[in-house]
């Protein structure tokens, strides 16, 4: 039986969910693909664990972390076929995520990326490196997770020319806008409700200022169209300036505001941006309620197609990550 050794870097909440799901599915992987998938290493910001024969769930109940086994030290000792990067996203330099991704791709590892920073800043480099090495760089967990994005276009729409993509990619922002419309309240009050319900972080500006959406569409554009866009070069507008009066005006016109990320392909040129747009009742995004997400792809041959829904949770992100892993197993 073939063996596939997997490592997880940035091993926090999402990483631990990925590990738990992987262990639950090991028997399925053996039966379905004839592959013994082993988790041979995990590391955090200051420590790590390596075990050539595969870590089990019990090993992480009271983990025997090795201090300093992280970063370059972890990479130099690692023997893995697949690296899953789940660390904190650094949108200024790419951070350690960039170090892990570069090393993996230069050392013949398949890569599944969940953290966004390195991809949103150095996406062109990383995708090019993967292609030149004949490796995969899969990003479902970094691009709206439970909502299929890149793989939807690459697989379901493989025979089509894509003209445009637009989407509601940030569930927190969508929840806040829905609350503002339905309750007739301003941004600050709606944000407080989202924070009280555990939907928004204490500092939710990354979501509400459009940065999260910008990161996701940057990664999608680079993955699908081989662009060299970065999160800092695309047009971006947030929603913190909106108030109850704005909602009342849109309500009177029968419109619904959405924070939309968009990608347009015209004459071979790709552009992207993020902005609040009010859509009418005929638009597919009009009834995307709560913290749900959605994406519409406009193609020359098939017209417009839409996917909608998807939970926003560590479990959902873990499942999206293992979807990428299963796609690798199909090629093994």
C-alpha positions in Angstrom: 0.0 0.0 0.0 1.2 3.5 -0.9 2.0 5.9 2.0 1.3 9.6 1.8 3.0 11.7 4.6 1.3 14.9 5.5 2.4 17.8 7.7 0.5 20.7 9.1 2.1 24.1 9.8 0.5 26.8 11.9 -1.2 24.2 13.9 -4.0 26.1 15.7 -7.8 25.7 15.8 -8.2 25.0 12.0 -5.1 22.8 11.9 -6.4 20.7 14.8 -9.8 20.3 13.1 -8.0 19.1 9.9 -6.0 16.6 11.9 -9.1 15.2 13.6 -10.9 14.8 10.3 -7.9 13.2 8.7 -7.7 10.6 11.4 -11.4 9.9 11.1 -11.0 9.3 7.4 -7.8 7.2 7.3 -9.6 3.9 6.9 -11.7 5.4 4.0 -8.5 6.6 2.3 -7.0 3.1 2.5 -10.2 1.5 1.2 -11.0 4.1 -1.5 -7.6 5.0 -2.8 -5.3 2.4 -1.5 -3.2 5.0 0.3 -2.1 5.1 3.9 -2.3 8.8 4.8 -0.2 9.6 7.8 0.2 12.9 9.7 3.9 12.9 10.3 4.4 16.4 11.7 2.8 19.5 13.1 4.3 22.8 14.2 3.1 26.0 15.8 4.9 29.3 16.2 7.4 28.1 18.9 7.3 24.3 18.9 6.6 21.2 16.8 6.2 17.4 16.8 7.6 15.0 14.2 6.9 11.3 14.1 7.8 9.3 11.0 5.3 6.5 11.6 2.4 8.9 11.9 0.9 10.8 14.8 -2.4 9.6 16.2 -5.1 11.6 18.0 -3.8 10.3 21.4 -0.4 11.9 20.7 -2.0 15.3 20.8 -4.1 14.9 23.9 -1.0 15.8 26.0 1.4 16.6 23.2 5.1 16.4 23.7 6.1 19.6 21.9 9.7 20.1 21.0 10.6 23.8 21.7 12.2 25.5 18.7 11.1 22.8 16.2 9.3 25.3 14.0 10.2 27.4 10.9 13.4 26.4 9.2 14.2 23.8 11.9 10.9 22.0 11.3 11.3 22.2 7.5 14.9 20.8 7.6 13.8 17.8 9.6 10.5 17.2 7.8 10.0 14.3 5.4 6.5 14.8 3.9 4.7 14.5 0.6 2.0 17.1 1.3 2.2 20.3 3.3 -0.9 21.9 4.7 -0.3 25.5 5.7 -2.8 26.9 8.2 -0.9 29.7 10.0 -1.8 33.3 10.7 -2.1 35.3 7.5 0.5 38.1 7.2 -0.7 40.6 4.6 2.4 42.8 4.9 5.2 40.3 4.1 3.6 36.9 3.8 5.1 35.9 7.1 6.1 32.3 7.9 3.3 31.1 5.6 5.4 32.3 2.7 8.5 30.5 4.1 6.6 27.2 4.5 5.0 27.4 1.0 8.2 28.3 -0.8 10.1 25.5 0.9 7.5 22.9 0.2 7.2 23.7 -3.5 11.0 23.8 -3.9 11.3 20.4 -2.2 8.8 18.4 -4.2 5.8 18.6 -1.8 2.3 19.0 -2.9 0.8 22.1 -1.1 -2.7 22.8 0.4 -2.9 26.4 1.6 -5.4 27.7 4.1 -3.8 30.9 5.3 -4.2 33.7 2.8 -1.3 36.2 3.4 1.4 34.6 1.2 -1.1 33.8 -1.6 -2.6 37.3 -1.6 0.9 38.9 -1.8 3.0 36.4 -3.8 0.4 34.3 -5.6 1.9 34.6 -9.1 5.3 33.4 -7.8 3.8 30.5 -5.8 1.5 29.2 -8.6 4.2 29.5 -11.2 6.7 27.6 -8.9 4.1 24.9 -8.5 3.4 24.6 -12.2 7.1 24.5 -13.1 7.7 21.8 -10.6 4.7 19.7 -11.7 3.1 20.1 -8.3 -0.3 21.2 -7.0 -1.0 24.3 -5.0 -4.6 23.9 -3.8 -6.4 26.7 -2.1 -10.0 25.8 -1.2 -9.6 26.6 2.4 -8.2 30.1 1.6 -11.0 31.1 -0.8 -14.3 31.0 1.1 -13.7 27.4 2.3 -17.1 25.7 2.3 -18.1 27.6 -0.8 -16.5 26.0 -3.9 -14.7 28.7 -5.9 -11.5 27.8 -7.8 -12.3 24.1 -8.0 -15.8 24.9 -9.2 -14.5 26.9 -12.1 -11.6 24.6 -12.9 -13.7 21.4 -12.8 -17.3 22.1 -13.5 -16.6 24.9 -16.0 -13.5 23.5 -17.6 -14.9 23.8 -21.1 -15.9 27.4 -20.8 -14.4 30.8 -21.3 -14.9 32.8 -18.1 -15.9 36.4 -18.6 -16.6 37.5 -15.0 -16.8 36.3 -11.4 -18.6 38.1 -8.6 -19.3 36.9 -5.1 -20.3 37.4 -1.5 -17.2 35.9 0.0 -17.3 37.2 3.6 -20.1 35.8 5.7 -19.6 38.3 8.6 -20.1 41.3 6.2 -23.2 39.7 4.7 -24.7 39.1 8.1 -24.1 42.8 9.2 -25.7 44.1 6.0 -28.7 41.9 6.4 -29.2 43.1 10.0 -28.9 46.7 8.9 -31.5 46.2 6.2 -34.0 44.1 8.1 -33.8 46.0 11.4 -33.3 49.5 10.0 -30.2 50.1 12.1 -26.7 51.6 11.5 -23.4 49.9 11.0 -22.2 50.2 14.6 -25.3 48.7 16.1 -25.4 45.8 13.6 -21.7 45.1 14.2 -22.4 45.0 18.0 -25.1 42.4 17.4 -22.8 40.3 15.2 -20.1 40.4 17.9 -22.7 39.5 20.6 -23.8 36.5 18.5 -20.2 35.4 18.0 -20.3 36.0 14.3 -17.9 38.9 14.2 -14.5 39.2 15.9 -13.9 41.9 18.5 -11.9 43.6 15.7 -13.8 42.8 12.6 -12.3 45.6 10.4 -10.6 43.0 8.2 -14.0 41.7 7.2 -16.0 44.9 7.1 -13.3 47.1 5.4 -13.3 44.6 2.5 -9.8 43.1 3.1 -11.0 39.6 3.6 -13.0 39.7 0.3 -10.0 41.4 -1.4 -7.7 38.6 -0.3 -10.0 35.9 -1.6 -10.6 37.4 -5.0 -6.9 38.1 -5.4 -6.2 34.4 -4.8 -9.0 33.3 -7.1 -7.9 35.6 -9.9 -4.2 34.4 -9.6 -5.2 30.8 -9.4 -7.6 30.9 -12.4 -6.0 33.5 -14.7 -2.3 33.5 -13.8 -2.4 37.2 -13.0 0.0 39.1 -10.8 -2.6 40.9 -8.7 -2.0 41.5 -5.0 -4.3 42.4 -2.2 -2.8 45.9 -2.1 -3.2 46.6 -5.9 -6.9 46.0 -6.4 -9.6 48.5 -5.8 -11.2 48.0 -2.4 -14.1 49.7 -0.5 -15.7 48.7 2.8 -19.0 49.2 4.5 -18.3 50.9 7.8 -19.5 54.3 6.4 -23.1 52.9 5.8 -25.9 54.1 8.1 -29.6 53.6 8.6 -30.5 56.3 6.1 -28.6 54.5 3.4 -30.6 51.3 4.2 -33.9 53.3 4.1 -33.1 54.7 0.7 -32.2 51.3 -0.8 -35.3 49.7 0.9 -37.5 52.3 -0.8 -36.0 51.3 -4.2 -36.4 47.6 -3.5 -32.6 47.1 -3.4 -30.4 45.0 -1.2 -26.8 46.0 -0.4 -24.0 43.4 -0.7 -20.3 43.5 -0.2 -19.2 42.1 -3.5 -15.8 41.0 -4.8 -15.6 40.9 -8.6 -13.2 39.8 -11.3 -13.6 40.8 -14.9 -11.8 39.4 -17.9 -11.9 41.7 -21.0 -9.6 41.5 -24.0 -7.2 39.3 -22.1 -6.9 41.7 -19.2 -8.0 40.8 -15.7 -9.2 43.4 -13.2 -10.7 42.9 -9.7 -12.1 44.9 -6.9 -14.3 45.0 -3.8 -17.3 47.3 -3.2 -20.7 47.6 -1.7 -23.3 47.2 -4.4 -27.1 47.4 -4.1 -28.8 44.6 -6.2 -32.4 44.3 -7.2 -34.7 41.4 -6.5 -33.8 39.7 -9.9 -30.2 39.3 -8.9 -29.1 35.9 -7.4 -27.4 37.7 -4.5 -30.6 39.4 -3.3 -31.8 36.5 -1.1 -28.4 35.4 0.2 -29.3 35.7 3.9 -27.5 35.6 7.2 -23.8 34.8 7.0 -24.2 32.7 3.8 -21.9 33.3 0.8 -22.4 33.0 -2.9 -20.5 33.2 -6.2 -21.7 33.8 -9.7 -19.6 32.9 -12.7 -20.5 34.4 -16.2 -19.2 32.2 -19.1 -19.4 32.7 -22.8 -20.8 29.2 -23.5 -23.0 28.4 -20.5 -24.1 31.8 -19.4 -24.2 32.6 -15.7 -24.0 29.9 -13.0 -24.2 30.4 -9.2 -23.2 28.4 -6.1 -24.5 29.5 -2.7 -24.3 28.6 1.0 -21.6 27.0 3.0 -20.9 27.2 6.7 -18.3 29.6 8.1 -16.5 27.5 10.8 -13.2 25.7 11.5 -14.9 22.4 10.7 -16.1 23.7 7.3 -12.6 24.9 6.5 -11.1 21.6 7.5 -13.5 19.8 5.3 -12.6 22.1 2.4 -9.0 21.3 3.0 -9.5 17.6 3.0 -11.5 18.0 -0.3 -8.2 19.3 -1.7 -6.4 16.3 -0.1 -8.8 13.8 -1.7 -8.2 15.4 -5.1 -4.5 14.7 -4.6 -5.3 11.2 -3.6 -7.2 10.6 -6.8 -4.0 11.4 -8.7 -1.8 9.2 -6.5 
